[in-house]
Amino acid sequence: VNVPKNLCAKIPDRVSDETAVFTVVSSISLQGVRLAKPTLGETFVVYGLGLIGLLTIQILKANGCRVLGLDISTERVEIAKMFGIEAIDLSQGADPISAGLTFSNGNGVDSVIITASTKDDSIIRNAAKMSRKRGRIVLIGVVGLKLNRSDFYDKELAFQVSCSYGPGRYDSDYEEQGNDYPIGFVRWTEKRNFEAVLELMGSGLIKTKPLISSRVSLEESPNAYDKVLTGKDIATILQYPDQVAYDVRTIPNQDATNEKQSVKINQSKIGVIGAGNFT
């Protein structure tokens, strides 16, 4: 395995391997939260409680924010409540705008982070209507973006799309060449976001065990992916075998055992070790 240094982070001793596998996807949540610029005591709505949404609510809670989760899945709403978050099941007919306004005592929420995946434009419109004046909306997921200009204009709302897991993503100089951004100018790169979420995991502020729907062998992975894609599972752990049997063949080197072999003058011999892609 060969991974560029800026895409690696040391796993603390107190973080299990099974928890650490959530590092990258947790960093996607963290980057969205950073763009929302939460402050202690602010009210947030997380719209969509899939894997990224359930990680996002935990990070916001760790920032001292009051968080309301919205989703159409009863199961995911219950998981959010396990984390001490208020959550509403929209499949039961609840109005998301009223829910957001009630949660913020009629003031409008300080920020909405959208982690849903749908082509519907209603989510971005609902987010605008439940926000306070000069509120902040951050899109981590994928939703329809036919905005109502007056909703954003009247309140002077800020809207931003979060790009993956932080600065450095999609920059070949950073990711492949290993050229880091100076910490004094870019405090949170993707690598430093990795390190931050690992610390949150080690401190117990990000819990991943409730997010694991199943653990399957590598041979069962196609079915596992189908369940995740259809929304039946939140996260599935692929378990690799502890030992792997290899087919080993030994090819004798005839030249090495032939002591009488002579070497012609001015004739070079080249030996190649390893039959990789560059051979």
FIZADREN-899653 format. One line per 3 residues: number of its first residue (from 1); their letters; for each residue z, y, x of N, C-alpha, C. Coordinates in pm, whole numbers, plus 50000, padded with zeros to 5 digits. Layout:
NUM	A	Z/Y/X/Z/Y/X/Z/Y/X  ...
This chain:
1	VNV	50000/49882/50085/50000/50000/50000/50000/50124/50089  49909/50214/50061/49898/50338/50138/49899/50455/50041  50009/50530/50040/50024/50643/49947/50049/50769/50028
4	PKN	49975/50877/50002/49996/51003/50074/50141/51050/50062  50189/51118/50166/50331/51154/50173/50374/51248/50062  50284/51334/50014/50323/51428/49909/50328/51365/49771
7	LCA	50292/51238/49763/50303/51165/49638/50415/51062/49643  50501/51073/49743/50613/50981/49761/50745/51057/49751  50845/50989/49698/50980/51045/49694/51079/50931/49715
10	KIP	51184/50957/49789/51285/50856/49817/51370/50832/49693  51388/50705/49659/51469/50668/49543/51616/50663/49585  51703/50741/49521/51846/50736/49555/51903/50596/49532
13	DRV	52006/50562/49606/52066/50429/49594/52118/50402/49453  52161/50506/49383/52219/50487/49250/52115/50478/49139  51987/50482/49174/51879/50470/49076/51811/50334/49093
16	SDE	51807/50256/48987/51745/50124/48994/51593/50137/48999  51528/50032/49047/51381/50033/49051/51323/50046/48910  51388/49981/48814/51338/49985/48676/51347/50125/48618
19	TAV	51447/50200/48659/51457/50340/48616/51359/50428/48692  51343/50400/48819/51257/50483/48904/51110/50479/48863  51068/50373/48794/50927/50367/48754/50892/50477/48653
22	FTV	50992/50541/48597/50968/50650/48503/50956/50785/48573  50957/50786/48705/50958/50913/48780/50837/51000/48749  50718/50943/48755/50597/51024/48737/50588/51080/48596
25	VSS	50608/50995/48496/50596/51043/48358/50708/51142/48326  50826/51124/48386/50935/51221/48366/50900/51356/48428  50824/51353/48537/50783/51478/48602/50684/51555/48516
28	ISL	50606/51485/48435/50518/51553/48340/50603/51632/48241  50709/51569/48191/50801/51638/48101/50867/51756/48171  50913/51733/48293/50984/51838/48367/50895/51960/48391
31	QGV	50769/51937/48424/50680/52050/48449/50661/52133/48322  50649/52068/48208/50639/52141/48082/50764/52222/48052  50880/52163/48081/51006/52234/48061/51014/52355/48155
34	RLA	50971/52339/48278/50976/52452/48372/50891/52569/48321  50775/52538/48266/50689/52645/48215/50752/52715/48095  50834/52643/48019/50900/52702/47903/51017/52792/47943
37	KPT	51063/52780/48067/51170/52865/48122/51295/52868/48033  51357/52753/48013/51476/52749/47927/51597/52817/47992  51681/52876/47907/51808/52931/47954/51920/52872/47868
40	LGE	52040/52874/47921/52155/52813/47856/52173/52865/47714  52181/52773/47618/52207/52809/47480/52085/52834/47394  51966/52832/47452/51845/52857/47374/51814/52739/47281
43	TFV	51739/52770/47175/51698/52667/47079/51555/52624/47107  51535/52493/47114/51404/52435/47142/51367/52333/47036  51240/52329/47003/51185/52220/46922/51091/52140/47010
46	VYG	51109/52009/47012/51015/51919/47080/50937/51848/46970  50810/51877/46964/50722/51829/46856/50648/51705/46905  50697/51587/46865/50639/51461/46910/50739/51386/46997
49	LGL	50786/51271/46950/50890/51198/47021/50840/51065/47075  50725/51070/47141/50680/50954/47216/50756/50948/47347  50702/50876/47444/50771/50860/47572/50797/50995/47638
52	IGL	50695/51080/47648/50713/51210/47713/50807/51299/47632  50796/51294/47501/50885/51374/47418/51031/51335/47432  51058/51204/47438/51195/51156/47451/51254/51187/47589
55	LTI	51169/51197/47688/51215/51241/47820/51238/51393/47821  51151/51465/47751/51162/51611/47746/51292/51656/47681  51332/51591/47573/51455/51634/47505/51577/51615/47595
58	QIL	51574/51511/47679/51687/51489/47770/51694/51596/47879  51576/51636/47929/51573/51740/48032/51619/51874/47976  51578/51904/47853/51622/52029/47789/51773/52027/47765
61	KAN	51824/51913/47723/51968/51901/47702/52043/51923/47833  51987/51870/47943/52048/51889/48075/52048/52036/48116  51956/52115/48058/51950/52259/48085/52042/52340/47994
64	GCR	52119/52272/47909/52213/52341/47822/52150/52400/47698  52036/52346/47656/51967/52397/47537/52004/52315/47413  51995/52377/47297/52004/52306/47169/51864/52259/47134
67	VLG	51851/52132/47103/51717/52073/47088/51703/52005/46952  51590/52030/46888/51552/51963/46764/51425/51884/46790  51427/51756/46761/51308/51672/46778/51240/51646/46645
70	LDI	51108/51647/46646/51029/51621/46525/50930/51509/46551  50922/51413/46457/50825/51306/46471/50805/51240/46335  50697/51162/46324/50669/51090/46200/50716/50945/46209
73	STE	50780/50908/46319/50829/50771/46338/50980/50768/46321  51026/50689/46224/51170/50675/46201/51239/50618/46324  51176/50519/46387/51235/50455/46505/51256/50555/46618
76	RVE	51156/50638/46643/51167/50734/46754/51268/50844/46723  51277/50881/46598/51377/50980/46558/51517/50925/46584  51538/50797/46555/51669/50736/46578/51701/50728/46727
79	IAK	51602/50702/46809/51625/50700/46954/51666/50839/47003  51600/50942/46952/51636/51079/46990/51781/51110/46954  51823/51063/46840/51962/51086/46798/52060/51014/46890
82	MFG	52017/50900/46947/52102/50828/47043/52134/50915/47165  52044/51007/47196/52064/51096/47311/52145/51220/47274  52197/51223/47151/52276/51338/47108/52192/51456/47064
85	IEA	52069/51430/47023/51976/51535/46983/51958/51533/46831  51952/51649/46770/51916/51655/46628/51768/51621/46615  51734/51538/46517/51595/51497/46501/51565/51475/46354
88	IDL	51442/51503/46316/51400/51493/46176/51276/51406/46166  51279/51315/46070/51166/51226/46043/51072/51295/45944  50959/51341/45994/50864/51414/45910/50793/51323/45811
91	SQG	50799/51193/45832/50733/51100/45739/50804/51097/45604  50925/51151/45599/51001/51153/45474/50977/51281/45393  50878/51359/45436/50840/51477/45359/50905/51607/45401
94	ADP	50980/51606/45509/51045/51730/45556/50941/51831/45603  50969/51958/45580/50880/52065/45624/50919/52108/45765  50832/52091/45865/50870/52123/46003/50903/52270/46024
97	ISA	50834/52360/45954/50861/52503/45971/51001/52537/45921  51034/52487/45802/51168/52512/45747/51275/52451/45836  51245/52332/45892/51341/52266/45980/51369/52350/46103
100	GLT	51263/52407/46162/51281/52490/46280/51357/52618/46250  51327/52680/46137/51395/52804/46100/51542/52778/46068  51570/52669/45997/51709/52635/45966/51787/52605/46093
103	FSN	51725/52533/46185/51790/52496/46311/51826/52620/46393  51746/52725/46380/51770/52848/46458/51839/52956/46375  51904/52915/46265/51976/53010/46178/51886/53120/46126
106	GNG	51760/53086/46101/51667/53181/46043/51602/53275/46142  51639/53265/46268/51585/53357/46368/51449/53314/46423  51418/53187/46410/51302/53131/46478/51347/53074/46612
109	VDS	51290/52963/46651/51334/52899/46775/51281/52976/46896  51353/52964/47006/51313/53034/47128/51185/52976/47187  51169/52843/47175/51052/52781/47236/51020/52649/47166
112	VII	50892/52617/47165/50844/52488/47113/50765/52420/47224  50801/52296/47253/50724/52215/47347/50655/52106/47267  50523/52104/47273/50444/52008/47196/50410/51889/47283
115	TAS	50458/51773/47244/50431/51650/47318/50359/51548/47232  50302/51594/47122/50231/51505/47030/50087/51483/47077  50022/51385/47017/49881/51356/47046/49808/51339/46913
118	TKD	49730/51439/46876/49656/51437/46751/49546/51543/46756  49443/51524/46676/49337/51623/46667/49369/51730/46563  49478/51711/46492/49518/51802/46385/49558/51939/46442
121	DSI	49513/52045/46376/49547/52181/46419/49681/52230/46363  49739/52154/46270/49859/52203/46201/49979/52216/46293  49986/52134/46397/50104/52137/46484/50115/52270/46558
124	IRN	50004/52317/46615/50009/52444/46688/50038/52559/46592  49989/52549/46470/50016/52654/46371/50162/52652/46328  50214/52531/46305/50356/52519/46268/50446/52570/46380
127	AAK	50408/52540/46505/50487/52586/46619/50496/52737/46621  50384/52803/46592/50383/52950/46591/50471/53005/46479  50466/52941/46363/50540/52993/46248/50690/52972/46259
130	MSR	50732/52870/46333/50876/52845/46347/50936/52920/46467  50851/52986/46546/50899/53056/46666/50950/53195/46633  51043/53242/46713/51089/53380/46700/50986/53474/46760
133	KRG	51005/53602/46740/50918/53701/46803/50929/53687/46955  50815/53687/47022/50805/53668/47167/50857/53531/47212  50845/53436/47123/50881/53300/47158/50776/53238/47251
136	RIV	50806/53119/47299/50721/53053/47398/50679/52915/47347  50552/52887/47357/50498/52757/47317/50430/52694/47438  50467/52572/47470/50408/52499/47582/50349/52369/47530
139	LIG	50225/52345/47567/50157/52222/47525/50152/52124/47641  50221/52010/47624/50211/51900/47719/50114/51795/47667  50117/51774/47537/50032/51672/47475/49890/51720/47451
142	VVG	49827/51658/47352/49688/51692/47316/49682/51711/47165  49656/51835/47121/49646/51863/46978/49529/51957/46953  49492/51969/46826/49388/52064/46790/49434/52206/46818
145	LKL	49342/52291/46862/49380/52425/46906/49305/52536/46832  49282/52517/46704/49227/52624/46623/49343/52714/46581  49367/52817/46660/49483/52903/46641/49459/53006/46532
148	NRS	49567/53045/46466/49563/53158/46374/49606/53281/46455  49512/53369/46482/49540/53481/46571/49657/53565/46524  49668/53587/46395/49774/53675/46345/49913/53619/46374
151	DFY	49927/53485/46373/50056/53424/46403/50101/53459/46545  50007/53458/46637/50039/53488/46777/50046/53638/46802  49960/53712/46736/49955/53858/46757/50080/53926/46702
154	DKE	50117/53892/46580/50230/53960/46515/50361/53937/46590  50375/53818/46648/50500/53785/46718/50490/53800/46871  50372/53832/46920/50349/53838/47065/50394/53708/47133
157	LAF	50349/53597/47077/50389/53467/47130/50318/53436/47261  50387/53366/47348/50328/53319/47473/50291/53172/47457  50168/53138/47497/50121/52999/47486/50067/52955/47621
160	QVS	50109/52838/47665/50065/52787/47795/50047/52636/47787  49945/52587/47858/49920/52443/47868/49974/52394/48001  50054/52289/47996/50113/52233/48118/50016/52134/48181
163	CSY	50000/52143/48313/49907/52056/48386/49984/51947/48460  49984/51830/48404/50037/51710/48469/50178/51731/48522  50206/51686/48647/50344/51688/48693/50374/51792/48799
166	GPG	50295/51899/48803/50336/52012/48885/50232/52062/48983  50258/52175/49047/50167/52232/49146/50136/52133/49258  50010/52126/49292/49962/52028/49389/49875/51923/49325
169	RYD	49894/51902/49195/49813/51803/49124/49667/51847/49125  49580/51752/49154/49435/51771/49161/49391/51858/49279  49481/51888/49370/49447/51962/49492/49439/51860/49605
172	SDY	49319/51830/49652/49302/51727/49754/49370/51765/49886  49375/51894/49918/49445/51936/50040/49593/51899/50034  49650/51911/49915/49792/51878/49899/49812/51727/49885
175	EEQ	49738/51666/49794/49763/51526/49762/49711/51430/49868  49592/51455/49919/49531/51360/50012/49553/51397/50158  49546/51526/50189/49562/51569/50328/49708/51593/50367
178	GND	49796/51602/50268/49938/51618/50298/49981/51758/50335  49901/51858/50297/49937/51998/50327/50028/52051/50216  50155/52062/50246/50254/52103/50147/50248/52254/50123
181	YPI	50295/52297/50005/50308/52439/49976/50446/52484/50025  50456/52599/50091/50586/52646/50139/50684/52662/50024  50804/52611/50042/50903/52612/49934/50940/52754/49894
184	GFV	50927/52848/49986/50957/52987/49953/50857/53050/49858  50739/52990/49846/50634/53043/49759/50611/52955/49637  50625/52824/49654/50610/52731/49542/50733/52640/49542
187	RWT	50832/52677/49465/50958/52603/49468/50942/52460/49420  50867/52441/49312/50860/52308/49252/50718/52254/49255  50687/52177/49357/50560/52104/49364/50577/51971/49292
190	EKR	50468/51894/49284/50480/51764/49218/50578/51673/49292  50576/51676/49424/50670/51592/49501/50814/51635/49476  50838/51766/49474/50974/51813/49452/51018/51791/49307
193	NFE	50922/51788/49214/50955/51748/49078/50995/51601/49072  50925/51515/49148/50964/51374/49157/51111/51364/49202  51143/51437/49307/51279/51431/49362/51382/51483/49261
196	AVL	51344/51584/49185/51437/51642/49087/51468/51544/48975  51366/51476/48922/51392/51382/48812/51469/51261/48862  51447/51220/48985/51524/51109/49041/51672/51147/49050
199	ELM	51701/51272/49084/51840/51318/49086/51899/51320/48946  51819/51362/48847/51867/51361/48709/51896/51219/48663  51811/51126/48702/51834/50985/48668/51962/50934/48733
202	GSG	51979/50968/48860/52097/50924/48932/52226/50981/48876  52217/51099/48815/52334/51164/48755/52357/51121/48611  52267/51038/48559/52281/50991/48421/52232/51089/48317
205	LIK	52164/51195/48360/52115/51296/48265/51980/51258/48206  51908/51167/48270/51789/51106/48212/51817/50957/48200  51815/50907/48078/51839/50765/48052/51707/50701/48009
208	TKP	51672/50593/48071/51543/50529/48042/51555/50395/47971  51672/50332/47978/51686/50199/47919/51653/50197/47770  51696/50297/47689/51662/50295/47546/51512/50312/47520
211	LIS	51436/50356/47621/51293/50379/47603/51210/50253/47626  51271/50151/47684/51198/50029/47718/51191/49938/47596  51072/49921/47543/51054/49837/47424/51048/49690/47460
214	SRV	50991/49658/47576/50977/49518/47615/50955/49507/47765  50976/49386/47815/50947/49351/47955/50858/49229/47953  50743/49238/48017/50646/49129/48010/50596/49095/48150
217	SLE	50542/48976/48163/50483/48935/48290/50347/49002/48308  50297/48997/48429/50169/49060/48459/50057/48999/48376  50067/48869/48349/49963/48801/48270/49959/48852/48126
220	ESP	50070/48904/48077/50077/48953/47939/50043/49101/47927  50004/49164/48037/49983/49308/48038/49878/49358/47939  49766/49286/47915/49669/49337/47817/49731/49358/47679
223	NAY	49812/49263/47633/49877/49278/47503/49979/49391/47505  50046/49407/47619/50145/49514/47631/50078/49651/47620  49963/49668/47686/49891/49795/47678/49845/49823/47535
226	DKV	49802/49720/47465/49760/49737/47326/49874/49791/47240  49994/49738/47261/50109/49782/47181/50145/49927/47211  50135/49966/47338/50165/50104/47375/50061/50199/47316
229	LTG	49934/50160/47326/49826/50246/47276/49829/50262/47125  49874/50160/47054/49882/50168/46908/50013/50227/46859  50101/50262/46952/50226/50325/46914/50336/50230/46874
232	KDI	50313/50100/46887/50417/50003/46849/50531/50001/46950  50499/50023/47076/50601/50026/47182/50603/50164/47246  50718/50205/47295/50729/50332/47367/50696/50313/47514
235	ATI	50761/50216/47576/50736/50187/47717/50756/50038/47742  50671/49982/47825/50679/49840/47859/50688/49825/48010  50780/49743/48056/50796/49716/48198/50718/49590/48234
238	LQY	50628/49603/48333/50555/49487/48384/50638/49423/48495  50665/49296/48482/50745/49224/48581/50654/49140/48670  50656/49172/48799/50576/49099/48896/50656/48980/48949
241	PDQ	50588/48872/48984/50660/48755/49038/50725/48787/49172  50841/48726/49197/50912/48748/49323/50838/48688/49441  50769/48577/49417/50696/48511/49523/50553/48485/49477
244	VAY	50461/48502/49568/50320/48480/49538/50264/48379/49637  50195/48278/49585/50135/48177/49673/50000/48226/49722  49979/48217/49851/49854/48261/49912/49777/48139/49964
247	DVR	49647/48147/49956/49561/48044/50014/49534/48083/50159  49599/48014/50252/49589/48049/50393/49502/47947/50464  49402/47997/50535/49314/47910/50614/49313/47959/50758
250	TIP	49319/47867/50851/49317/47901/50993/49183/47862/51052  49118/47957/51116/48988/47932/51179/49008/47933/51330  48985/47822/51398/49007/47817/51544/48911/47908/51618
253	NQD	48961/47969/51724/48881/48057/51809/48828/47974/51925  48702/47935/51918/48645/47847/52019/48640/47912/52157  48613/48041/52161/48602/48111/52290/48735/48111/52364
256	ATN	48845/48122/52288/48976/48133/52351/49019/48003/52418  48963/47889/52374/49005/47759/52430/48907/47707/52534  48799/47775/52556/48698/47729/52651/48717/47802/52784
259	EKQ	48792/47735/52876/48823/47800/53004/48702/47808/53096  48602/47722/53074/48488/47717/53165/48379/47817/53127  48403/47885/53015/48299/47978/52971/48286/48093/53071
262	SVK	48166/48121/53111/48141/48230/53206/48096/48354/53133  48119/48466/53197/48078/48594/53140/47968/48652/53226  47856/48680/53165/47745/48736/53238/47774/48880/53279
265	INQ	47731/48916/53396/47751/49052/53446/47672/49149/53360  47733/49265/53336/47671/49373/53257/47651/49335/53110  47719/49232/53063/47709/49196/52921/47847/49215/52858
268	SKI	47855/49301/52759/47983/49333/52695/48009/49241/52576  48136/49218/52552/48176/49143/52434/48273/49228/52352  48256/49226/52222/48341/49304/52132/48404/49210/52030
271	GVI	48534/49219/52016/48605/49141/51914/48652/49231/51802  48638/49186/51679/48681/49263/51562/48793/49187/51493  48906/49252/51474/49020/49192/51406/49033/49256/51269
274	GAG	49023/49174/51165/49036/49226/51029/48900/49250/50966  48879/49191/50849/48750/49207/50780/48768/49295/50658  48812/49418/50682/48834/49512/50573/48707/49586/50534
277	NFT	48724/49692/50454/48608/49766/50404/48533/49841/50512  48599/49867/50626/48535/49945/50732/48468/49857/50836  48477/49724/50822/48419/49634/50922/48266/49630/50909
